[in-house]
Amino acid sequence: MPVSMLFLVITGVFQQTYMATNQTLLQIRIPNELRGRVMSLYMLNMGLQPLGAFAGGILAHVIGAPNTVTFMGGICVALAFIASRLLPSLRRVE
């Protein structure tokens, strides 16, 4: 239990770092006249999270939790790779 708690704290720190960095970069890169629209789309992430959790729960029931984590992690890696190839401008901060 103590090791799990430690890893949860570490995960929380990294998640907060990611969220702060991500929102900062979004607000720096987006023109003022589009910022509200872009941030509203970005906030859909919070609203749609329960759907992903629901799908993950169903998938875990069908194929097992370890396989679900592997599958969903693979999807994240694949999407990151695709985005890095299709949108090289995202890698440059001006």
C-alpha positions in Angstrom: 0.0 0.0 0.0 2.7 2.6 0.8 4.4 1.9 -2.6 1.1 2.4 -4.4 0.5 5.6 -2.5 4.0 6.9 -3.5 3.4 6.1 -7.2 0.0 7.8 -7.0 1.6 11.0 -5.7 4.3 10.8 -8.4 1.6 10.3 -11.1 -0.3 13.2 -9.8 2.7 15.5 -9.9 3.4 14.5 -13.5 -0.2 14.9 -14.5 -0.4 18.4 -13.0 2.9 19.3 -14.7 1.5 18.1 -18.0 -1.8 20.0 -17.6 -0.1 23.3 -16.7 2.4 23.0 -19.5 -0.2 22.0 -22.0 -2.5 24.9 -21.2 0.3 27.4 -21.1 1.5 26.3 -24.6 -2.0 26.4 -25.9 -2.6 30.0 -24.6 0.8 31.1 -25.9 0.3 29.7 -29.4 -3.3 30.5 -30.1 -4.2 34.0 -31.4 -6.3 36.1 -29.0 -9.4 36.1 -31.2 -9.5 32.3 -31.3 -8.4 31.5 -27.7 -11.9 31.1 -26.3 -13.0 28.7 -29.0 -9.8 26.6 -28.7 -10.0 26.5 -24.9 -13.6 25.4 -25.1 -12.6 22.5 -27.4 -9.7 21.7 -25.1 -12.1 21.6 -22.1 -14.2 18.9 -23.9 -11.4 16.6 -22.6 -12.8 16.9 -19.1 -16.4 16.4 -20.3 -15.6 13.3 -22.4 -13.4 11.6 -19.9 -16.2 9.6 -18.4 -17.0 8.1 -21.9 -13.4 6.9 -22.1 -13.6 5.4 -18.6 -16.8 3.7 -19.5 -15.3 2.2 -22.7 -12.2 1.2 -20.7 -14.4 -0.5 -18.1 -16.3 -2.5 -20.7 -13.1 -3.5 -22.5 -11.5 -4.5 -19.2 -14.5 -6.7 -18.5 -14.3 -8.3 -21.9 -10.5 -8.8 -22.3 -9.1 -8.1 -18.8 -7.6 -5.1 -17.2 -3.9 -5.7 -18.1 -4.8 -6.1 -21.8 -7.1 -3.1 -21.7 -4.3 -0.9 -20.3 -1.9 -2.2 -22.9 -4.4 -1.6 -25.7 -5.3 1.9 -24.6 -1.7 2.8 -24.0 -0.9 1.6 -27.5 -3.6 3.8 -28.9 -2.1 6.8 -27.1 1.4 6.0 -28.4 0.1 5.6 -32.0 -1.8 8.8 -31.8 1.2 10.7 -30.5 3.3 9.2 -33.3 0.7 10.1 -36.0 0.4 13.7 -34.6 4.2 14.1 -34.5 4.4 13.1 -38.2 1.4 15.0 -39.5 1.9 18.2 -37.4 5.6 18.9 -37.1 4.9 22.5 -36.2 3.7 21.3 -32.8 7.3 20.4 -31.9 8.5 24.0 -32.3 7.7 26.6 -29.8 8.3 30.2 -31.0 
